[in-house]
Structure formats: C-alpha cells, structure tokens
C-alpha cells in the first residue's frame, strides 16, 4: 500500500516573491494534456512578456533595445 501524501501548493516550489504573472505563465505551460499546452506564438502572447511589447525596452548589457519588428508575425507563423 502507498503512503498517504499531502500535495504541496504549486507556489511553494518557487522563491518567495516570485511574481504572480510568472507563476501563471508556468502553470499555462505545464499542462498535463499536450493538446491544452500553448504553442510558441500563444505562449509569447502571455502577459508575462508584456514588458517586451513596450515601445523601448532596453536589453541587458548595453545590447540596445528590443526590435518591435519581432512581434510582426505572419499569418503562417500564427497558424503554426
């Protein structure tokens, strides 16, 4: 017979202060059913990445700014 286990809350596996939007994003990705998991484009539309869609986001290490063209996806990319 298996011992009785009490599951821990999902949030307890992350450091205190982990942003709620980050936890939501991880939950969004970690779906048991593969058909419920988001594709790459859907994942990038999650609010976790909202900061990257601002008009001027500086990249770390003086690498410049994030080019907004990276969000001009084609219909083919959406359909993939």
PAZAPA-4460 file (N, C-alpha, C; in steps of 0.05 Angstrom, whole numbers, plus 32768, in hexadecimal, padded with zeros to 4 digits):
% residues 80
    n_x    n_y    n_z   ca_x   ca_y   ca_z    c_x    c_y    c_z   seq   type   mol
   8011   7FE9   8000   8000   8000   8000   8012   8019   8000     1      X     A
   800A   802D   7FF1   8019   8046   7FEF   8013   8058   8007     2      X     A
   8027   8067   8010   8022   8079   8026   8011   8090   801D     3      X     A
   8003   809C   8030   7FF2   80B3   802A   8003   80CB   8028     4      X     A
   8002   80D9   8011   8013   80F1   800C   8001   8109   800A     5      X     A
   800A   811E   8016   7FFB   8137   8014   8009   8149   7FFF     6      X     A
   7FFC   8151   7FEA   8009   8161   7FD6   800F   817D   7FE0     7      X     A
   8025   8187   7FD7   802D   81A3   7FDE   8021   81B6   7FCA     8      X     A
   801A   81CE   7FD2   8011   81E2   7FBF   8026   81E7   7FA9     9      X     A
   801D   81EB   7F91   802F   81F0   7F7B   8043   8207   7F81    10      X     A
   8039   821C   7F8D   8049   8234   7F93   8060   822E   7FA6    11      X     A
   805E   8219   7FB7   8072   8213   7FCB   808C   8209   7FBE    12      X     A
   808C   8203   7FA5   80A4   81F9   7F97   80B5   8210   7F8C    13      X     A
   80AD   8229   7F90   80BB   8240   7F86   80C2   8253   7F9C    14      X     A
   80D7   8263   7F98   80DF   8276   7FAD   80C8   8289   7FB5    15      X     A
   80C8   8291   7FCE   80B5   82A5   7FD8   80B9   82BE   7FC7    16      X     A
   80A3   82CA   7FBF   80A5   82E3   7FAF   80A5   82DE   7F91    17      X     A
   80A3   82C4   7F88   80A1   82BF   7F6C   8088   82CD   7F61    18      X     A
   808A   82DD   7F4D   8072   82EC   7F43   805C   82D9   7F3B    19      X     A
   8043   82E1   7F41   802B   82D0   7F3B   8029   82CB   7F1D    20      X     A
   8031   82DF   7F0C   8030   82DC   7EEF   8043   82C6   7EE6    21      X     A
   805A   82C3   7EF4   806D   82AE   7EED   8061   8292   7EF4    22      X     A
   8055   8290   7F0C   8048   8277   7F14   8032   8270   7F01    23      X     A
   8022   8283   7EF9   800C   827E   7EE6   8017   8274   7ECB    24      X     A
   802C   8280   7EC2   8038   8278   7EA9   8042   825B   7EAA    25      X     A
   804F   8254   7EC0   8059   8238   7EC3   8042   8225   7EC5    26      X     A
   802D   822C   7ED3   8015   821B   7ED4   8009   8217   7EB8    27      X     A
   800A   822D   7EA9   7FFF   822D   7E8E   800E   8219   7E7C    28      X     A
   8029   8218   7E80   803A   8206   7E70   8038   81E9   7E7A    29      X     A
   8036   81E5   7E94   8037   81CA   7E9F   801B   81BC   7EA0    30      X     A
   8010   81B8   7E89   7FF6   81AA   7E87   7FFC   818D   7E83    31      X     A
   7FEE   817C   7E91   7FF2   815F   7E8E   7FEA   8156   7E72    32      X     A
   7FD3   815F   7E68   7FCA   8158   7E4E   7FD9   8169   7E39    33      X     A
   7FE8   815C   7E27   7FF7   816C   7E13   7FE6   817D   7E02    34      X     A
   7FCD   8176   7DFD   7FBC   8186   7DEC   7FB4   81A0   7DFA    35      X     A
   7FB6   81A1   7E14   7FB0   81B9   7E23   7FC8   81CC   7E26    36      X     A
   7FDF   81C3   7E1F   7FF7   81D3   7E22   7FF7   81E8   7E0B    37      X     A
   8001   8200   7E12   8002   8215   7DFD   8019   8210   7DE9    38      X     A
   8015   8219   7DD1   802A   8218   7DBD   803D   822F   7DC3    39      X     A
   8053   8231   7DB4   8067   8246   7DB9   805B   8262   7DB7    40      X     A
   804C   8267   7DA2   8040   8282   7D9E   802C   8288   7DB4    41      X     A
   801B   8275   7DBB   8008   827A   7DD1   8017   827F   7DEB    42      X     A
   802C   8270   7DF0   803C   8275   7E09   8047   8291   7E0A    43      X     A
   8050   829B   7DF3   805C   82B6   7DF2   8047   82CC   7DF6    44      X     A
   802E   82C6   7DF2   8019   82DA   7DF7   8010   82DC   7E14    45      X     A
   801B   82CB   7E25   8014   82CB   7E41   801D   82E6   7E4E    46      X     A
   800F   82F0   7E62   8017   8309   7E6F   8033   8309   7E7B    47      X     A
   803E   82F1   7E7F   805A   82F0   7E8A   806D   82FF   7E77    48      X     A
   8067   8300   7E5D   8078   830D   7E4A   806F   8329   7E43    49      X     A
   805C   8334   7E51   8051   834F   7E4B   8067   8364   7E4A    50      X     A
   807A   8362   7E5C   808F   8377   7E5D   809E   8378   7E43    51      X     A
   80A1   8361   7E36   80B0   8361   7E1D   80A2   836F   7E06    52      X     A
   8088   8373   7E0A   8078   8380   7DF5   8076   839E   7DF9    53      X     A
   8084   83A8   7E0D   8084   83C5   7E12   8095   83D2   7DFB    54      X     A
   8092   83EB   7DF7   80A0   83F8   7DE1   80BE   83F9   7DE3    55      X     A
   80C9   83FB   7DFB   80E6   83FB   7DFE   80EE   83EA   7E16    56      X     A
   80F6   83D2   7E11   80FF   83C1   7E27   811D   83BC   7E22    57      X     A
   812D   83C5   7E35   814A   83C2   7E33   8152   83A5   7E39    58      X     A
   8162   839A   7E29   816D   837F   7E2D   8184   8381   7E41    59      X     A
   8189   836D   7E51   819F   836E   7E65   81BA   836F   7E57    60      X     A
   81CD   837B   7E65   81E9   837C   7E5B   81ED   838F   7E44    61      X     A
   81DE   83A5   7E43   81E1   83B9   7E2E   81DF   83AD   7E12    62      X     A
   81CD   839A   7E0E   81C9   838D   7DF4   81B5   839C   7DE3    63      X     A
   81AB   83B2   7DEC   8197   83C2   7DDD   817B   83BD   7DE6    64      X     A
   8168   83C1   7DD4   814C   83BD   7DDB   8140   83A6   7DCC    65      X     A
   812A   839B   7DD6   811C   8385   7DC9   810F   8390   7DB0    66      X     A
   8115   8384   7D99   8108   838E   7D80   80EB   8386   7D7F    67      X     A
   80D9   8399   7D7B   80BC   8394   7D7B   80B4   8382   7D63    68      X     A
   80C5   8381   7D4E   80BF   8370   7D37   80BD   8353   7D3E    69      X     A
   80C8   834B   7D55   80C7   832F   7D5C   80AB   8326   7D63    70      X     A
   8098   8339   7D67   807D   8333   7D6D   806A   8336   7D54    71      X     A
   8076   833B   7D3D   8066   833D   7D25   8065   8321   7D18    72      X     A
   8055   830F   7D24   8053   82F4   7D1B   8041   82F1   7D03    73      X     A
   8048   82DF   7CF1   8038   82DA   7CDA   8021   82C7   7CE1    74      X     A
   800D   82C5   7CD0   7FF7   82B3   7CD5   8001   8296   7CD6    75      X     A
   8015   8290   7CC6   8021   8275   7CC6   802D   826E   7CE1    76      X     A
   803A   8282   7CEE   8046   827E   7D08   8030   827A   7D1D    77      X     A
   801A   8289   7D1B   8004   8285   7D2D   7FF8   8269   7D2A    78      X     A
   7FF7   825F   7D12   7FEA   8246   7D0D   7FFC   822E   7D15    79      X     A
   8015   8233   7D18   8028   821C   7D1E   8023   8210   7D3A    80      X     A
***
